[in-house]
C-alpha cells in the first residue's frame, strides 16, 4: 500500500501543435518508480456544482468490509451504468452485448441488445456507456461508444420501459473517430451541465493528439445529439487535447472534470481537465517542465495502475487499475492537495470500471477476460462495496 500527497500548481494550458511522436506500446508497459505531480486551475467553463449521490456529507470515504458479489459470468465487461430502478446495464467488449444485471440478484443477467456492427479486436469493441434523462423526461437515452469496421463511433438508443428496460433503434451521434488495436479511449459521461463527454485515444497515431481538428487523443464535449457545445474552446467538439489513452471520466462535487489516462513506458496519469487544456502527449508523458502543457495531478508507474474507470464520492476519487490489479483511493479534499492509497492489491484481478450508485455504494467491474492468458480468465464480476468515512 502506498500513500502520497501532492501540491497542486496552477499551470497555463492552451497549445495547438501538430507533431509526430514515438511508437505506441500495449496497455501494460514496463514499470518504473511512482511519483506525484500537479493539476491546472479549474476550467473557466466548468460545469455547475451538483450534490454527491450520497448527499453533501464531507469526505473522504473508503470501502468498508468485503464486497458483495452482485453477479458473475460476464464476458470482458467494460462499462457499467445504474438504471433508475437500481439495476445495472453492463457493456461486454467482445460480444457487443449490453446486459441488464439485477442489483439484488433476483433475476438472471439478461441481454438487452446486441450492437450488430461492433467489430472487436485488441482493446477495441463495445466500450463505454452513459445514460441521459429519466423515464419522466420526454426522451431518455442510452449512449454507447464502440469500434465498428472503419472507425470508433458513438450511438444513442431511446430507452423504453414496456415489460422492463429496453432500447429502440440506434442513432449515430458521432463517427469518424480513428480506431486501432489499442488506444481507443472509450469512456462516456453525462456532465452536471447536461452535456455528453467522451474520452478518445490517439489510435496509435500520436500526432492526432496535438491536432485540435482531430477527434482523437481528446476529451470531447457535446450536446446530446452529438453536435459541438457553443462555448467549446476550439469551436468544435474538442474540450481538451494532448491525451494518449484516457479511459476514466468523473465529475467532483464542484463540477470539475477528472480523467485517468494510460501512459506509455513510464507514467500513468490522473488529470484535472480544463477547457482548452493541452495535456502534452506525445511531447510529454507524466509531469514535465514546459508551461505550455498541463501537468497531471498524480502519476504512477505503469505496473501500479494502467488506469481505466473513475468514480467520485464525497471528496474522494476511486480509480480502477487493470495492470496494477488494485483500486486507487484518491482524496481530493482541498484544491491545494491530493493523496492516493492502493486498496485490494491483487485481490480481484484487473479492475475495469468504478461507479458510485445513487445510494452511495461503490460498484467495481472486474475485467479478467483479457485475451492474455490471465489465471482469472472467465472470472468477470460486478462487486458492490459499502463506503464510509475514512
Order of alpha helices (4+ residues) and beta strands (2+ residues): beta-beta-beta-beta-beta-beta-beta-beta-beta-beta-beta-beta-beta-beta-beta-beta-beta-beta-beta-beta-beta-beta-beta-beta-beta-beta
